[in-house]
Structures are given as C-alpha cells and as structure tokens.
Amino acid sequence: MKYYLPTFTVFVQVLIDEVLLLTSFWLSYFIGSESNTNVYFSKDFLFLGFLTGAWTLVTFVMRPYQHTRLKFHVFTLIYRHLIAVLLFSAFGIFIWMLLQDFHLPRLQLFYTFLLFWFLGCVWRTAAVVLLKIYRANGNNTLNYVIVGYNETSQRIKRFYDQHPEFGYKFYGYFDELNTQNKPSIRGDYTVLNQILASNQIDTVYCCIPRVGHPLLKDIVEKSNTASYKVKLVVDFAFFFSQAPSLEFHGITPVISLSSEFLDHSREYISKRLFDVIFSSTILLLGSPIFILLGLITKITSRGPIIFSQDRTGQWGKKFKIYKFRSMYVGARLGHSEGTLDKRITPWGRFLRKTRLDELPQFYNVLRGDMSVVGPRPLADYDVKTLMDESPDDFKLILSVKPGITSIGQVKFGYAGSPTEIKQRLRYDLLYLNKVSFFFDMWLIMKTMVIMIKKQGK
C-alpha cells in the first residue's frame, strides 16, 4: 500500500526553517547587537514577524522543498537554500529600510541572515544523510516495475541495486514471454495489468522500443486512476555518439543523427585559419627549442631525431605523423605499456610526460593533415581494434580532422590497451558536440598545464 504525505512533509520543513529563523534572530541579538541590554522589545518581535512572513513568501515563490529522490543531494539542497536565503535577505533589507525607526542594528541583521543560512545547511545535510541511511535499510521505499526486458532495462535495475539509499524496491520485469527471457521476468503483460490494478506500484519504467505504442498508451491512461508514475527509458548511448542535433519541421521535432561537424564553410575556414596561424607561430618562435630537443634526443640515444608513422586521418586518408623519437631504435611498435615500458628511453619518458614529443606535429597541421584540436589520429593497430569492436564509433571519428590535443588526450592520455583505446575514443567523441573556438582554447590551455606539470600519461 502506498503512502503519500507531500503536504505534511513540506509543512514540517517550513516549520523547521521558521524555528531556525527564530533561533538565528535570537543568537544574532547577542552577537551583533550594539546595545548592552539583552531585553527584547516589542518592535523586535514585530520585525521578526515580518521576516517570518518574508520567508514564507520566498518558499511559496521558489518552492525549495520540492525535490525528487534522485536529486535529493546535499549540494543541491544547500544551493537551493542559498538562493532562497539571498532572496529572503533582499526582502529583509527592504523591510529594514522601510522600518528604520525599529533601530535594529545592521550587524544584527547580517548575522541573522548568515546564521539562518548556516543552520539551514546543517539541518539539510543531517536530513539527507539520515534519510538515505533510513532508506538504505529498507524503509520508506517505493515499488517499481520495468516493462520490457533488454540491456537498457537491466541497467536501470543495476542502478537502483547500487543505490539502495534512493529507496526503490524492484517488483520485476514484464515482457512478452519467450524461451530466452522466461527465467528472468516476472510475467507477461496480463500479469503486469494485475500488478498495476493492485495499487502496489509507484513507478513504471517503460523501455523503448520493447514497449509498443498501444501498450504504452494503455499504461499511461491507467496511471491517472492507479496513481503510479510512468517513465520512459530510451537507450540514448548510440544517439549521443552520433552527435545528434534537434530541429523542428513546423511543430514536429526531428533528431538529426548525421554529424554536422564543420558543415558550414565559414566555420571550416575560421578553424583552418587558426590552425595555420597558430602552428606557424609555434614553428617559428619555437625553432630554438626544437633544435635543443633534437640535439638532446640525438645525444641521449642512437637513432634519428624524428620518428614517423602512418596514421589514419579524416575520411580514412593515410598520412605520416611526426614526433620526436622517444623509443629505442628497433623497438616493437604497438600500444604503450605505461611508465614501465622498457622500449622508451629515459629522455623519451620526459618528452612524453611533458608532451614535447608531439611538437613536430605542428608541421602536420601546417600541411593540412591535422588540426591543433581534434580527436587523436589512429595508428593501424588502433584502427583494427576499433573496426572489430566499435565500428560505428570509428566511422564517426573519421568525419573530423585529427588533432594534436583532444579531450581524450587531456582527460585520459596515451592508450595502452584496446580497452583504453575505446575509453579514450569515448572522450574524443564528445568533441563533436563541443566544437567552438573557446572550447579549443580551453583544451589548449589544459594541455599547456599538463606540459608544465609533467602530468602526461
């Protein structure tokens, strides 16, 4: 049986805040009062009444006590309380300016607002912690079912299994019975209707496309009388990897799944212009550094200064990428084995940590093979891995010109295994949705910080 007490809980929260406001005003009287007397005057109580009314008005307008279980976090509540207190303080100062004959010290007013915010944060933190512990122990739970059995629906269940503090109790999967899902689901749609009619369920998760339109419509219509919430679960992972964009055809929303990266000539020209100017500047002004790094590379180990390797660029075009050599001559090519990789020279470790080995790639940028910012270019062994395990993501990443630095390079670093290649690719795919001049500048700055701190992986 379901119990809903939203009005009562809001009343309790308002009451607690009103008590804290009274306490804050009382404490501020001793802290901030310029008078030596500790006797309250009737005007103080009258002003406190105005403040109480102002807080009630703020809570009515902002509704800071309305939150879902999934958003019931300490920082969320404290942030909402801060915004509410700031608005409340504005009301309080306005009332204080209108009623200056009350002779209330401004310092006392300041301490009232400050203490009220602090005490409000304390009790909200305590409430979140205690309530989550209470729910994690199986109390104050909400019952939920999942309609449609697939990988997406299983992720929903795993999420709640990993977060018992949200207080959700699983009542089973429901789908059309077959030999594959029969051991895992509780019943078919007939059993689902019986469960929903029993008024025991609080939330119904419907997994698209397992749930068809007629069934979904029936579940939604019955929710109006059965008092359960209906939530749609759609596997957006594929859509997000395709850099989707929303457009409207009249009033009909349409999601475009084709990458529109640099679709317009103006954006392409501006990015290319920046690449040419930036790489030319680095090559010209950094030439003494290039010469010094080349000499040290030559002196510290036998072999050429520059290392070149075939990489796959935009639209699958092959090109040679250039780096300062960081490995011993004759070393086996392949994934990096981390800091213990014996193929890397001592000087090469320094070059990799500071990312200085990447500097010759500005020549690749000037040639047009690469951009300053973009997904990292793929070696042949990376291409094979992605073609076997993530072909859709691989094809999408080829729609953009590779770069010297990227989100994956900043957040992840060098990939040392097929698993890490896929993880770094996930980061690089995010760039398709974030392309802008200012974001490129941010990535360049983050790369410079990594170089200075020698944090390159």
Steps between C-alpha positions, in 0.01 A plus 500: 500500500631842406522796735546856376550784744639784284295774666594385848873470421507847344323637809761337725786645294348849508446469875862396560628793294274740691641368829854541364417857396380576851816341643722697262330826594538420869871409466572805284352718775786401731769496229419808298299727725667832573301532820613360832153392599369155423133588529281460191276786409159458341635654180756218473224243509305698244801510266550126552139454395571689179805279435293187557245623249777581251643147528156350452460709185841391369420132554167546324671659198815285475368172645839386632349194670390329180753240386503146366681212664765490231576871549490483879867593547671715760651745251172536312311585818770736624508680165122544500514620859771753412293647215191514723694667783643760261152590381374494857785732603399746230144501636631537856725794414214668317277463807782626723542813284125570513485459877818672612332632812532145639867586561609144420882493457609413150763263640229306678306476176809368320563236766135396482526422129842335536398278791172411329688383191753306708245326723288422193801332335568297814149364533471428128826306506385302803160433339656367178747273680247360748226452241733319261616269780136439593410414140810285447377284789179421311272771639292764319532311171322546167407198291592497132464267202677497166301431184720359223799275559828596332845633586363848567240375747766296677708814543206667675479215750877498553489873569248462782679191632815709530312791665274359772501844665244615241250258653369318191377139526498289183178310416619329183537519122196461274511414132369257243610154610751302297757232571783752546338739749268262687749430786557874556159667479211486744225471243341624181279804449196325647684453829620861475141627482412297808796642691415856396134451595603392851618858568839384630725662239636854521703523178483319167808515277415436134798408282481620142480328250399187695176675601280572198270799462169321585641352822666826600176691442310250715753526785490880495120516496473261797755703696247781542283280721762264647727788616829365370757693301601397148858558384642429156842341470673548165851379420655831394859375507502437125326831425746704705797337328358619167514869602124552474333835442136591547312693234133577450300441183209727586394369840647153441832437680759315292830360629783509249750219556747601229804688614492866404852567619635799313216470253517868410785645300535801732566275801740284299695801374525661845630179657748444219617862521561463872691176442732662243569810710548308826723226354709751303556703815605193700736378228658844455534614861568151632775414252781542763314260730452257213873504427586449870257209537635344182861521622414343837307222326800430275751507786306284747430206271603363161265559209315774311365808671156484341277195507232461233208260484197443279175624654139506384357851463177656388283278278755219539779682315847373591778742593833494679504647848824648639627489858826535688624143542433373853580129452815303433571422133355162401241499778183306424215730399173466686310626800682679777562289811492798736782639713674160511522471120861394437483611137499867608828679561553700822493820296194369318314467831560868564383588149179301546421636847539857373342417163800661330529198272184623324646837394605393146134432427451872448664428165215252437254777589665738256481235225128452569522141622396599851345778705629647826192367684318185400480126574837329508607340167479123502787257443440185296469278809247748647301491178485120508382500862225754438389339175455170687337633817354848434450541124229768531711717729803453273309617193370803689843605623626500140256780414726755672862596448730353770679734738814540708295524817150384581260433784626143511862615512427744784266281705654161428842519333678233297303179449689188608250228414196437277275577798673833556472579128123468523490703822702782346283486187192563717660822619599605149146442373379765744693758298246473217240663724732766643677646199560871547791744505475549877490127569808453282674770703401323821648171377820673392534662844434169676768337283748773592430439869567126451826582321617736775406260782638198309172312551489338156408135514 
